[in-house]
Every structure is written in C-alpha cells, then in structure tokens.
C-alpha cells in the first residue's frame, strides 16, 4: 500500500477548504437546532487549526461532537450539514497509508455539504451538482495533491458516492 506524504501546511489548507465547504451547509443545521453549537464549534476549530492558532489534538473531540449532533437532529438535510462540519474538523487526520477511507477524510466535508443542500432543495440534483462544482473550483493545489496520493474512487451506487467520484476525478485532473 503506497504511503501518503502530507505536510502540516497541506493539512491546514485542507482544513480551511473543508471548513469553507461545510460552512455553506451549516445554516441548514442551525435552523433545525439553533441551540446546538457543536457543528459550528467544529468549523471554528478547523479554521483555528488552519490559521495555526490551534493544535490538531482538540479537533478529534470537536469532530466527534458534531457527528453526535448529526445523529440527534432528526432532519436529513440538517444531519448531512452536521456531518459536513464534523468531517471538516477530522480532515487533517489523514495518516500515512493511502486507503479509500483516508480519501474520505479529504472529500467528506464537500460531499455532505452538497448532499445537505440538495436535500434542503427537495432533492434538486442541480443544487448538489453546483455545490460539487464550487468545491472543485475552490480546491487549493494542496487538496488536489492530497487526493492524487489516494486510491481513485469508483462511481458507487448512492448519491454520496456520485459526489465523491465526481470530486475525486475532477481534483485529480485539475492543475
């Protein structure tokens, strides 16, 4: 199994990109659970890490808390939005082995944000596709470099798989 080489700076850039992706869907969670700060805290935490103001360690508990909020909210779009936030805080936790699971760390915030926005739009696939397009357009070279080190993802069967495949394929090709 090939090894992944990611600098701390690349992890920070990945985290900032992931936070941007997740934040686009966050209002969907906050509308359903306005008193639950956990997904917002996860995004704030990954942003602080991306700026160099926070070490990686606290991100794990922030990610897990946002994922717990996702399980509790009871609305599919809000659940996906909280997952995007949780996975954004987990994005820097890519280890040296190149596995499909590790690739999910990099791509899940964009996938779940697109899914959340699509669900909130009544299943309008154009909304999800636009969100994926935006994620591709805003991906910094560091994110592209990380994805290129991971195994390619096949199309799969679910809508999330389709998002992941499109992200993966486009990020590999772009300069």
C-alpha positions in Angstrom: 0.0 0.0 0.0 1.5 3.4 -1.0 2.3 6.0 1.6 0.8 9.5 1.7 3.1 12.4 2.2 1.3 15.5 3.6 2.9 18.4 5.2 1.4 20.2 8.2 0.8 23.2 5.9 -1.1 21.0 3.4 -3.2 19.7 6.3 -4.0 23.2 7.3 -5.0 24.2 3.7 -7.2 21.0 3.5 -8.8 22.0 6.8 -9.6 25.6 5.6 -11.1 24.2 2.3 -13.1 21.7 4.3 -14.4 24.4 6.6 -15.5 26.5 3.7 -17.4 23.6 2.2 -19.1 22.7 5.5 -20.0 26.3 6.4 -22.1 26.6 3.2 -24.5 23.9 4.6 -24.3 24.9 8.3 -27.4 27.2 8.3 -29.4 24.1 7.5 -28.4 22.6 10.8 -28.6 25.8 12.7 -32.2 26.4 11.5 -33.3 23.0 13.0 -31.2 23.1 16.1 -30.4 26.7 16.9 -29.2 26.0 20.4 -26.7 23.3 19.5 -23.3 24.8 18.9 -21.4 21.6 18.1 -21.2 21.8 14.3 -20.3 25.5 14.5 -17.6 24.7 17.0 -16.2 22.0 14.7 -15.9 24.5 11.9 -14.5 27.2 14.1 -12.0 24.7 15.4 -10.8 23.6 12.0 -10.5 27.2 10.9 -8.3 28.0 14.0 -6.2 25.0 13.1 -5.9 26.2 9.5 -4.7 29.6 10.7 -2.1 27.9 13.1 -4.0 29.1 16.2 -5.0 25.6 17.4 -3.1 22.3 17.5 -4.6 19.2 15.8 -5.4 17.4 19.1 -8.7 19.2 20.0 -10.1 18.6 16.5 -10.9 15.0 17.3 -13.4 15.8 20.1 -14.9 18.7 18.0 -15.4 16.3 15.1 -17.0 13.6 17.3 -19.3 16.2 18.9 -20.5 17.5 15.6 -21.1 13.9 14.3 -23.1 13.2 17.5 -25.2 16.3 16.8 -25.8 14.9 13.3 -27.3 11.7 14.9 -29.5 13.7 17.2 -31.1 16.4 14.9 -33.7 14.2 13.2 -33.8 16.0 9.8 -31.9 14.6 6.8 -30.6 17.9 5.5 -29.5 19.1 9.0 -27.9 15.7 9.6 -25.8 16.0 6.4 -24.8 19.6 7.3 -23.6 18.5 10.8 -21.7 15.6 9.2 -20.0 18.0 6.8 -18.9 20.1 9.9 -17.8 17.0 11.8 -15.8 15.7 8.8 -14.3 19.1 8.2 -12.7 19.0 11.7 -11.5 15.5 11.0 -10.0 16.3 7.6 -6.4 16.7 8.9 -6.4 13.2 10.4 -5.1 11.6 7.3 -2.4 9.0 8.1 0.4 7.7 6.0 -1.4 4.7 4.4 -3.2 5.5 1.2 -6.6 4.0 1.7 -10.1 4.8 0.4 -11.1 5.7 4.0 -8.3 8.3 4.1 -9.6 9.8 0.9 -13.0 10.2 2.6 -11.3 12.4 5.2 -10.4 14.8 2.5 -13.6 14.8 0.5 -16.4 14.1 3.0 -17.0 17.8 4.0 -17.7 18.7 0.4 -19.8 15.6 -0.2 -22.0 16.1 2.8 -22.4 19.8 2.3 -23.6 19.1 -1.3 -25.9 16.4 0.0 -27.4 18.7 2.7 -28.1 21.5 0.3 -29.6 19.1 -2.3 -31.9 17.6 0.4 -32.9 21.0 1.6 -33.8 21.9 -2.0 -36.2 19.0 -2.2 -33.8 16.6 -3.9 -32.9 19.0 -6.7 -29.8 17.4 -8.1 -28.7 20.6 -9.8 -28.2 22.1 -6.3 -25.9 19.3 -5.2 -24.1 19.3 -8.6 -23.5 23.1 -8.3 -22.1 22.6 -4.8 -19.6 20.0 -6.0 -18.6 22.2 -8.9 -17.9 25.0 -6.4 -15.9 22.7 -4.2 -13.8 21.7 -7.2 -13.3 25.3 -8.3 -12.2 26.4 -4.8 -9.9 23.5 -4.1 -6.3 24.7 -3.5 -3.4 22.8 -5.0 -2.7 21.2 -1.7 -6.1 19.4 -1.7 -5.5 18.3 -5.3 -2.1 16.9 -4.3 -3.6 15.0 -1.3 -6.3 13.5 -3.5 -3.8 12.4 -6.1 -2.0 10.3 -3.5 -5.1 8.3 -2.6 -6.7 5.4 -4.5 -9.2 6.5 -7.1 -12.8 6.1 -6.2 -15.3 4.3 -8.4 -18.8 5.7 -9.1 -20.6 3.6 -6.5 -24.4 3.5 -6.1 -25.5 6.2 -3.8 -25.8 10.0 -4.4 -22.9 10.5 -1.9 -20.8 8.0 -3.9 -21.6 10.0 -7.1 -20.5 13.2 -5.3 -17.3 11.5 -4.1 -16.5 10.1 -7.6 -17.0 13.5 -9.3 -14.9 15.3 -6.7 -12.1 12.7 -6.9 -12.0 12.5 -10.7 -12.0 16.3 -11.1 -9.4 17.0 -8.4 -7.0 14.5 -10.0 -7.3 16.2 -13.4 -7.1 19.8 -12.5 -3.7 21.6 -12.4 
